[in-house]
């Protein structure tokens, strides 16, 4: 198992490393990328969900004797290391776009978790997009390819919505579901239980789907009534 992770305090990276160790899944290498300034446009509002961690991924790796390198995920060094390992499967805990030559080095592929119902909800801010479209909020595990939020679907899990949920509760449920389906997704991928995604007719969106938080919360109240 190869992990594509972040080299900074990051909850998902820390939680997944610990979860894999707890469940005796051998991690052959963690490839940790430094933080980048992405120059993204400023969003009209934020939703406060803590994505930080009290422990650095490198400290977890050191504690469990997991090989750990700090490199851009698409670097020549990474390509060289993977050529030596000849990995079967990889897992994204935190990454940007991974290039085809890196993906192709994996016998089965690289698993990613997307907080949306692929291919219907692709791109950024998928939870908000699902609310705007009145589409069920779903976590999809898939093997990536050169297209974003595409590749091969492994598993899907719908999020239960309660009438008293706040929008922050939904984000937490989505996060917990990614961890919940982690082991079954790895098992299915190893058994080659996945299917190709047809993304034709489904666009990848970069834009933020709401101009104001008040409009989001108004739509969310109606959304809860429909799905709870």
N, C-alpha and C positions, 0 to 999 in steps of 0.2 A: 504494500500500500504506500503510495506516494501522496503527500499532502501539499497542496498549493495554498499557502497561508500568508498572513501579514506579519511583518516584523515590528509590531507595536502592540500595545495593550488593546486586545480585541476579544470581546466576549465569545463570539462564535468560534474563533480559532481555539481559544483556551478550553472552552466547554467540549468541543469535539475531540481534541487531543485526549483530554481526560476520559471522555466517554469510551473512546476506542481502547485506551489502555485498560480501563476497568473491565471491558468485555473481551480482553485478550486478543484484540486485533493487532497484528504486528505492523508497525509503521517503519518502513525501510528508510524513509527520508522525508524531512520537512524542508520544503523550499519556501523561504520566507522573504517576501518582498517589502522593501521600505515604503513608507508613505510617500505619495506623490501629490503635488498640487495639480488638480485636474481642471482648474479654471472653469468650473461649472457656474452657470448663471445663478444669481441669488434667488432663492425661493420666496414666495410671498409670505409664508409662515412656516413654522416648524412643529413637528409633533415630538414631544420629549419622550424618547425611549432610550434607556441606557444601553449603549453598545460597547461600553468599556469593560475592562476586567481588572481585578486587583493583582493579577499575576501575569508576567510576560511569557509569551509562548516559548522563548528560549530557555527560561527557567524550568518549565515543565519538561521540555525535551532533555535538558541536562539531568533532571531528577530521574528520568526513566531511560537514560542512555540511548536516546533517539538521535540519529544523525541529523544535523541541522545546518543548513547553509543559507546565507543571506545573499540573494541574487534576484535580479529581475526575472520574472517567470519565463520570459522569452529570450533569455540571453544564450550566447554560445556555450557558456559554462554549464548551464542547465541542460542544454541539448547533449553535451558531451557526457555529463553524469548519467543521464537517462539511457544513453546508448550503452553505457557500461552495465547498468542495472537490468536493462531490458524488462521494464515493468509490465505487469499484467493490468493493473487498475490504479487509477488515481482518484483523488477526492479534493474538491474545492471547499476550503473553509473561509477563504478570502482571496479574491483575485480580480484582476481586470481581464481584458480579452486575451486569451491564449491562442497563439498562432498554430496553424495547421501542422507545421513540421514537428511541433512539440506533441500535439494531440496524437499524431500518427505513430509516435513511438510506443504507445500503449497497446497491448494486445487486445484488450477489451475496450478501454476508453477511460474517460475522466468523468466522474459523477459530480453534478452540480444540483443544488436545491434552489428552485425559483418560487417566490411567494405569489404565484399566479397560475391560472389554469392554462397552461400551454396547449395549443397555440393561440387560444382565444385572447389571453391577456399576456402580452409580451412587453418587455421594456421596463423602464423605471417607474417607481411609485405604483407598483402593481396592485397593492391593496386599495389605494385611493381610486385607481382606475376601475377596479371591480365594483366598488361602491357606486361610482358615477354611472357605470353601465348596467347596474343592478344585476351583476353576474356573481355567482357563488364564489366566495373566497376559497382558494385551493392552493395547497403546496404541491408542486410537481418536482419529482426527482427525475433527472434525465442525464444521458451521456451527451456531452457537448460536441458540436462540430464547428465549422468556420462561421456559421450563422449564429446570431445572438438569440438565446432562449429558443433553441432548436435542437436538432440531433435525434436522439432516440429516447422515448418516454419509458421510464422504468416503473414508476409508481405515482399515484395521486392520493391525496388525503384532503377531504373537505373539512373546513373549519366550522365548528358549531358556534352559532351566534345566539346570545341570550339578550333578552329585551333590556336588561340592566347593564349591558356591556358599555364601556367607554371605548373610544377609538384606540386608546393605548392598550386596552385589554386585548383587542384583536391583534395588534402587533405582537404582543407577548404570546398569544395562542399560536400565531403563525411561526414564531421562533421555536417554541416548544415542539411544534409538530415536525419541524425539520429534524430535530434530534430524535424524536419518536420514531420516524420512519428510516432513520439512518441505517440500522443493521439489516432490516429487511431489504432495503434498496441495494446494499452491498451484496447480499446473498442473491438477489434476483439478477443483478448485473453479472456476477460470477457464473450463474447458471444460464446466462444469455437470454433472460426473460425480459426482453424489451422490444419496442417496435418503433419504426421510423416515424418521425413527425412530418406531416405535410403542412408547411407554413404558408403555402400559396394562398393569397387572399387575406392573410393576417399580418398586419403591420407591426413593426417594432417602434414603440413611441419613446421619445426622450423627454417630452414636455411634461410639466407638472399639471395634472388634470383639474386642479382647482385654483381659482384666483383669490379665494378668501376662505378662511377657516370656518366662518359662520355658514357659508353655503355648504361646505363639506359636512358639518355637524347636522345641518337641516336634512341633507340627503341621507346621512347615516341613520337618523331617527326613523325615516321611512324604510330604509334598508332593513333595519332590525325588525320592524313590524312584519316585513315580508318573509324574512328568513328564520325568525326565532319561533 
